[in-house]
């Protein structure tokens, strides 16, 4: 079995073929264009039993990995951390070139048979794109709101409330009468930021509806769990790659930050917290309510009267 490691870049890819003993059989550098797949397959035609290892198959090597999988090739994803560790521990004394990086990627694939196999994108890819896009929109909205807060603080006494919306900012700007050219420019910039805020709100609303439609099309039952919305279900399914019914197991509970004993349904039923067969906690002894009870428990009651008589 021949292992071909690929160090992907934006404009070029470097491939190195290793045999089972780790000896270099060939090296090729190709440009990233429409003929990349054809050149790589024609170069690797002498080794019919081959496996492709791509560093970062979900990043720079995503397109090439999907093209190889669509062509019927076996492709594994090599994390960049493992490739860097192999390069530092290799014979190259830590030198970094495209050929050395590709060699390290192939070596990691030979010594780690449990690497993730790259498969063709399915509906989970759509969910991940929508989830990542929502994160980007939310981060951009936070930046716009922070800039708008800064401008309104200098235009209006006391600034704007913490939970700032487009309607609230519009009302504040309508009542603001700038004094001087600098204040007038601040109000103009605030109106531009207000337009950006409204655009982002519309984009977030559209993203939510598209997430709901994509989650419904996946046929998952995640949304039947209390507390999991369509947006959260899209994030879970998109990043786990599982578009089938998912049980609320340990790893998923950690991902959600879910505590069953703090759920709404359990608050009204204290006895339900012991439904998993956990042993009941031992009751602590009640504290002594009087000195005589404490003396009788400690045995000090018979000593105090003798001390008083003396």
Number of C-alpha atoms within 10 A of each C-alpha: 12 20 27 30 31 32 28 25 15 9 10 14 23 23 28 26 26 21 18 11 9 14 11 15 12 13 17 15 17 16 14 16 9 8 10 16 17 10 15 17 15 9 14 18 11 9 15 10 11 19 20 24 31 30 30 21 24 15 11 17 20 16 12 18 30 18 15 19 18 13 11 8 16 17 25 25 21 25 18 17 11 17 23 17 13 19 23 15 11 15 10 11 9 14 11 12 12 18 19 21 25 27 29 28 32 33 27 24 26 23 9 11 10 9 16 13 14 21 14 11 12 12 16 22 16 16 27 20 15 21 24 15 15 21 13 12 17 16 11 14 20 12 13 18 21 13 15 24 19 15 21 22 14 14 22 15 9 9 15 19 12 9 7 13 15 15 11 13 21 15 10 14 19 10 9 16 12 16 9 8 9 10 16 15 13 18 22 14 15 23 16 12 20 21 14 17 22 15 12 17 17 12 15 19 12 13 18 19 13 17 26 18 12 20 28 14 11 17 11 17 15 23 18 9 11 10 13 14 17 20 21 17 23 32 23 23 25 23 16 13 16 15 22 12 13 13 11 13 8 9 9 14 13 11 9 13 9 14 9 11 13 10 12 11 12 13 12 9 9 10 9 12 15 11 7 7 7 8 7 8 6 6 6 6 6 6 8 11 8 8 10 12 13 14 15 11 11 9 10 12 15 10 10 10 10 9 8 7 6 5
